[in-house]
Amino acid sequence: MRMILGVGTGLLMYLIALCLMIPVFSMMDGPPDIIAKLTIASAVAIAAVPYFRYVFPHCTCQVKSGRALIVANKYVPESAKKRRKYSGYREIRAQKEFQAGFHWIYFWEEPFLDVDMSRQIPVEHDIESVYTLKGGKKLIRIKWRVFCTPLVGDIVNFARTREEDIIRRVKDRVESFLQGEVGSMSHIGFDSKQKEQLNKKFENVFLGPDHIDK
């Protein structure tokens, strides 16, 4: 729809210019084919100047490689209705995400925020963190690190979440997982098989649409 509106506006401006030029060139003497060509060329020139000067820049945007752009609709209010099911994130209606490349936008939309898609937020263990094995007699330290990156399709919610909040949420989830996992073990040797099993379970903490922090 955005492209249809943008291109359609240009065609409409051309048709208007053509209608204005036809009476002017119809009064000229000369070969009909030459008159027709002059009429069309003049209409294109007259329509192209205001279109590419005033219309085209406001109905298109170019997002650089490795970036994302959030575009805001100036005339759409955010919903204030109570949602029956809450996923943990506010549903934004007046903002839309565009990834790298050329895009058509509505005239009433405007670029709101540029997001670096290569950004990574490192989250790692606290030095003093220890985990207790089953029975409470043994303590171990586990080093871990997670890199949080913007997800395509969830940039609006990512951009409105502060970095310190993202770090805290990731830490809470990982530490909760490790406390429960280690607490269920009476012995831990960290052989290759046990490491592989723990790594797989660790990855599943943030795997899937129901677990990813958007």
C-alpha positions as CSV (number, residue, x, y, z in Angstrom):
1,M,0.0,0.0,0.0
2,R,2.8,2.4,0.8
3,M,4.4,1.9,-2.7
4,I,1.0,2.2,-4.4
5,L,0.3,5.5,-2.7
6,G,3.7,6.9,-3.5
7,V,3.7,5.8,-7.1
8,G,0.0,6.6,-7.5
9,T,0.6,10.2,-6.4
10,G,3.3,10.6,-9.0
11,L,1.0,9.2,-11.7
12,L,-1.8,11.5,-10.6
13,M,0.5,14.5,-10.8
14,Y,1.5,13.5,-14.3
15,L,-2.1,13.1,-15.4
16,I,-3.0,16.5,-14.1
17,A,0.0,18.1,-15.9
18,L,-0.9,16.2,-19.1
19,C,-4.4,17.6,-18.9
20,L,-3.0,21.1,-18.5
21,M,-0.6,20.7,-21.4
22,I,-3.0,19.2,-24.0
23,P,-5.0,22.4,-24.5
24,V,-1.7,24.4,-24.7
25,F,0.0,22.2,-27.4
26,S,-3.3,21.6,-29.3
27,M,-3.1,25.2,-30.4
28,M,0.3,24.7,-32.0
29,D,0.7,23.9,-35.7
30,G,2.9,21.0,-36.7
31,P,3.0,17.2,-37.2
32,P,0.6,15.4,-34.8
33,D,3.2,13.0,-33.6
34,I,5.7,15.8,-32.8
35,I,3.0,17.7,-30.9
36,A,2.0,14.5,-29.0
37,K,5.7,13.9,-28.0
38,L,6.1,17.5,-26.9
39,T,2.9,17.3,-24.8
40,I,4.0,14.1,-23.0
41,A,7.5,15.3,-22.4
42,S,6.3,18.6,-21.0
43,A,3.8,16.9,-18.7
44,V,6.6,14.6,-17.4
45,A,8.9,17.5,-16.8
46,I,6.3,19.6,-15.1
47,A,5.1,16.7,-12.9
48,A,8.6,15.3,-12.1
49,V,10.0,18.5,-10.6
50,P,7.5,19.0,-7.7
51,Y,7.1,15.2,-7.2
52,F,10.8,14.5,-6.7
53,R,11.3,17.8,-4.8
54,Y,8.4,17.7,-2.4
55,V,6.6,14.3,-2.6
56,F,9.2,11.6,-3.1
57,P,11.5,12.5,-0.1
58,H,8.5,12.3,2.2
59,C,7.2,8.9,1.0
60,T,10.5,7.0,0.9
61,C,13.4,6.2,3.2
62,Q,16.7,4.6,2.7
63,V,18.0,2.5,5.6
64,K,21.8,1.9,5.6
65,S,23.3,-1.6,5.8
66,G,23.5,-2.9,9.3
67,R,20.9,-0.5,10.6
68,A,17.2,-0.5,11.2
69,L,14.8,2.4,11.2
70,I,11.7,2.9,13.4
71,V,9.1,5.0,11.6
72,A,6.3,6.7,13.7
73,N,2.7,7.4,12.5
74,K,1.9,10.9,13.7
75,Y,-1.9,10.4,13.6
76,V,-2.3,6.9,15.1
77,P,-2.8,7.0,18.9
78,E,-1.5,4.2,21.1
79,S,-4.1,1.8,22.5
80,A,-5.3,2.4,26.0
81,K,-7.6,-0.7,26.1
82,K,-6.9,-3.5,28.6
83,R,-5.5,-6.6,26.9
84,R,-6.9,-10.0,27.8
85,K,-3.5,-11.6,27.5
86,Y,-0.3,-9.8,28.5
87,S,3.0,-11.2,27.0
88,G,5.2,-8.9,29.1
89,Y,5.6,-6.2,26.5
90,R,3.6,-3.3,25.4
91,E,2.0,-3.6,22.0
92,I,3.1,-0.6,19.9
93,R,0.7,0.4,17.1
94,A,2.0,3.7,15.9
95,Q,5.6,2.6,15.2
96,K,6.9,0.3,12.4
97,E,10.3,-1.3,11.9
98,F,12.2,-1.1,8.6
99,Q,15.4,-3.1,7.9
100,A,18.2,-2.1,5.6
101,G,17.3,-1.1,2.1
102,F,14.9,1.2,0.2
103,H,11.3,1.5,1.6
104,W,8.2,3.4,0.8
105,I,6.4,5.1,3.7
106,Y,3.2,7.0,4.1
107,F,3.3,10.8,3.9
108,W,2.1,11.0,7.5
109,E,4.9,8.7,8.8
110,E,8.3,10.1,9.8
111,P,11.6,8.5,10.9
112,F,11.7,8.2,14.6
113,L,14.8,6.2,15.6
114,D,17.8,4.7,14.0
115,V,19.0,1.4,15.5
116,D,22.4,-0.3,15.1
117,M,21.6,-4.0,14.2
118,S,25.3,-5.0,14.9
119,R,25.0,-3.8,18.5
120,Q,25.8,-6.5,21.1
121,I,25.2,-6.2,24.8
122,P,27.5,-8.6,26.7
123,V,26.1,-10.1,29.9
124,E,28.3,-12.3,32.0
125,H,28.5,-13.9,35.4
126,D,29.3,-12.0,38.6
127,I,32.6,-12.9,40.0
128,E,31.2,-13.7,43.5
129,S,28.4,-15.9,42.2
130,V,28.4,-19.5,43.5
131,Y,25.9,-22.3,43.1
132,T,25.1,-25.0,45.6
133,L,24.9,-28.7,44.7
134,K,22.2,-30.9,46.0
135,G,22.7,-31.5,49.7
136,G,24.1,-28.0,50.3
137,K,27.7,-29.2,51.1
138,K,29.4,-28.3,47.9
139,L,29.7,-24.9,46.1
140,I,30.9,-24.4,42.6
141,R,31.6,-21.4,40.3
142,I,30.4,-21.4,36.7
143,K,31.5,-18.8,34.1
144,W,29.0,-17.9,31.5
145,R,28.4,-15.1,29.0
146,V,25.5,-14.1,26.8
147,F,25.4,-11.5,24.0
148,C,22.1,-9.8,23.5
149,T,21.4,-8.5,20.0
150,P,18.5,-6.7,18.3
151,L,16.1,-9.2,16.7
152,V,14.5,-8.5,13.4
153,G,10.8,-7.9,13.9
154,D,11.2,-6.9,17.6
155,I,13.2,-3.7,17.2
156,V,10.5,-1.4,18.5
157,N,10.4,-3.2,21.9
158,F,14.2,-3.6,21.9
159,A,14.7,0.2,21.4
160,R,12.4,1.2,24.2
161,T,14.1,-1.1,26.7
162,R,17.1,0.3,28.6
163,E,20.3,-1.5,28.4
164,E,20.6,-2.0,32.2
165,D,17.1,-3.5,32.2
166,I,18.1,-6.0,29.5
167,I,21.2,-7.0,31.4
168,R,19.2,-7.5,34.7
169,R,16.6,-9.6,33.0
170,V,19.1,-11.8,31.3
171,K,21.1,-12.3,34.5
172,D,18.0,-13.1,36.5
173,R,17.0,-15.8,34.0
174,V,20.4,-17.4,33.7
175,E,21.1,-17.4,37.4
176,S,17.7,-18.9,38.1
177,F,18.3,-21.6,35.6
178,L,21.8,-22.4,37.0
179,Q,20.6,-22.4,40.6
180,G,17.9,-24.9,39.7
181,E,20.0,-27.1,37.4
182,V,23.0,-27.2,39.8
183,G,20.8,-27.7,42.8
184,S,19.4,-30.8,41.3
185,M,22.9,-32.4,40.9
186,S,24.5,-34.3,43.7
187,H,27.8,-34.6,41.7
188,I,29.2,-32.5,38.9
189,G,32.4,-33.5,37.1
190,F,32.2,-31.3,34.0
191,D,33.3,-34.1,31.7
192,S,32.7,-33.5,27.9
193,K,29.3,-35.2,27.9
194,Q,28.1,-33.3,31.0
195,K,29.3,-30.0,29.6
196,E,27.5,-30.6,26.3
197,Q,24.2,-31.4,28.2
198,L,24.6,-28.3,30.3
199,N,25.4,-26.1,27.4
200,K,22.3,-27.4,25.5
201,K,20.0,-26.7,28.4
202,F,21.6,-23.3,28.9
203,E,20.9,-22.4,25.2
204,N,17.3,-23.5,25.7
205,V,16.8,-20.8,28.4
206,F,16.5,-18.3,25.6
207,L,15.3,-20.5,22.8
208,G,11.9,-20.1,21.1
209,P,9.3,-17.3,20.9
210,D,8.0,-18.0,24.4
211,H,11.4,-17.5,26.0
212,I,13.2,-14.8,24.0
213,D,13.4,-11.4,25.7
214,K,12.3,-9.1,22.9
